[in-house]
Amino acid sequence: MLEESGVPDADFDSLCLIGHIFNADRTALILHGDNLADGALCRRFFASIEERKTGKPLQYIIGKWNFMGFDFLVGEGVLIPRDDTEAAAEKALELAKLFDKPKIIDLCSGSGAIAITLGKLIPEAEVTALELSDDALFYLKKNIELNAAGNVTAVKGDVLEDHKLFPDGSFDIIVSNPPYIVTKQIDELQRELAFEPRMALDGGEDGLFFYREITAKWKTKLRSGGYLVYETGEDEHEAVRDDMIKHGFENVGYVLDLQGYKRVTFGKFSI
Ligand SMILES: C[S@@+](CC[C@H](N)C(=O)[O-])C[C@H]1O[C@@H](n2cnc3c(N)ncnc32)[C@H](O)[C@@H]1O
């Protein structure tokens, strides 16, 4: 049914939905796959298949997704954590370890995937997770609770204005996966994306709006020697790098993702 309605990876999705509804992982399916299934659960399963057929993302139907070993609650209104984002979280993790009790801020934090992962993997860190959308903040706060990430604080704030709330030199690491899709391209992408908040995707006319704003407005919030780490969209690294260099960042580099895109752009701020 999923295949016929054009769902990519229909096998994977149906296995995930079976696992979710029947509470059975791959091993349980092998061991108990010939048991008669409960009728009520079957109806729920087929209802979930109907939902998926509309293009609703698998993760919203399941309500939870894993990112770097941690569970995150997700639903309409918050961006689903992507595997692509692991590269930025890994780079921030590596750089944060250069500091004693690092102070980190995750701008445009969404579900908290980056902030909470860093908070969990560096227990002595102090992590601020800044997010503007109330819907996303709802999940961010729940995810802090779910993961018992006591060193992560959710702050409602506008990345374009609320740098003013923090004194200069407040952070060792600023990490961000901001909205970065070119406005005109959003509607041409996978139908699943239409279910995700536009505010999480729209990076303006050239996709680079948030990078320019964040680099200019937040750079002095880094202590001298602190790092800015971005997830960057395909083909955006060069422009983001040039802008960071213009603003005084040094050692500006990138990290490739598994597909060979320059997925992370990072640099050191020195005054
Ligand atoms: C691409 S999503 C990233 C979410 C999360 N960091 C992740 O990696 O999964 C961008 C996030 O930026 C938030 N956002 C958009 N405009 C914002 C603004 N002006 N201030 C703060 N957050 C904003 C969106 O609500 C969304 O949660």
Ligand as a Chemical Component Dictionary entry (heavy atoms), coordinates in Angstrom:
data_LIG
# 
_chem_comp.id                   LIG 
_chem_comp.type                 NON-POLYMER 
_chem_comp.pdbx_formal_charge   0 
_chem_comp.three_letter_code    LIG 
# 
loop_
_chem_comp_atom.comp_id 
_chem_comp_atom.atom_id 
_chem_comp_atom.alt_atom_id 
_chem_comp_atom.type_symbol 
_chem_comp_atom.charge 
_chem_comp_atom.model_Cartn_x 
_chem_comp_atom.model_Cartn_y 
_chem_comp_atom.model_Cartn_z 
_chem_comp_atom.pdbx_ordinal 
LIG C1  C1  C 0  16.358 23.775 10.532 1  
LIG S1  S1  S 1  15.469 23.866 12.040 2  
LIG C2  C2  C 0  16.673 23.143 13.129 3  
LIG C3  C3  C 0  16.113 22.503 14.347 4  
LIG C4  C4  C 0  17.154 21.735 15.185 5  
LIG N1  N1  N 0  18.264 22.589 15.554 6  
LIG C5  C5  C 0  17.682 20.525 14.438 7  
LIG O1  O1  O 0  18.836 20.534 14.039 8  
LIG O2  O2  O -1 16.923 19.558 14.269 9  
LIG C6  C6  C 0  15.512 25.580 12.370 10 
LIG C7  C7  C 0  14.813 26.055 13.642 11 
LIG O3  O3  O 0  14.916 27.487 13.707 12 
LIG C8  C8  C 0  13.752 28.012 14.328 13 
LIG N2  N2  N 0  13.679 29.438 13.989 14 
LIG C9  C9  C 0  13.248 30.013 12.837 15 
LIG N3  N3  N 0  13.346 31.350 12.914 16 
LIG C10 C10 C 0  13.850 31.629 14.155 17 
LIG C11 C11 C 0  14.169 32.847 14.835 18 
LIG N4  N4  N 0  13.988 34.031 14.250 19 
LIG N5  N5  N 0  14.682 32.761 16.078 20 
LIG C12 C12 C 0  14.863 31.555 16.683 21 
LIG N6  N6  N 0  14.566 30.372 16.090 22 
LIG C13 C13 C 0  14.066 30.412 14.841 23 
LIG C14 C14 C 0  12.649 27.145 13.742 24 
LIG O4  O4  O 0  11.476 27.234 14.507 25 
LIG C15 C15 C 0  13.320 25.763 13.752 26 
LIG O5  O5  O 0  13.053 25.106 14.951 27 
# 
loop_
_chem_comp_bond.comp_id 
_chem_comp_bond.atom_id_1 
_chem_comp_bond.atom_id_2 
_chem_comp_bond.value_order 
_chem_comp_bond.pdbx_ordinal 
LIG C1  S1  SING 1  
LIG S1  C2  SING 2  
LIG S1  C6  SING 3  
LIG C2  C3  SING 4  
LIG C3  C4  SING 5  
LIG C4  N1  SING 6  
LIG C4  C5  SING 7  
LIG C5  O1  DOUB 8  
LIG C5  O2  SING 9  
LIG C6  C7  SING 10 
LIG C7  O3  SING 11 
LIG C7  C15 SING 12 
LIG O3  C8  SING 13 
LIG C8  N2  SING 14 
LIG C8  C14 SING 15 
LIG N2  C9  SING 16 
LIG N2  C13 SING 17 
LIG C9  N3  DOUB 18 
LIG N3  C10 SING 19 
LIG C10 C11 SING 20 
LIG C10 C13 DOUB 21 
LIG C11 N4  SING 22 
LIG C11 N5  DOUB 23 
LIG N5  C12 SING 24 
LIG C12 N6  DOUB 25 
LIG N6  C13 SING 26 
LIG C14 O4  SING 27 
LIG C14 C15 SING 28 
LIG C15 O5  SING 29 
# 
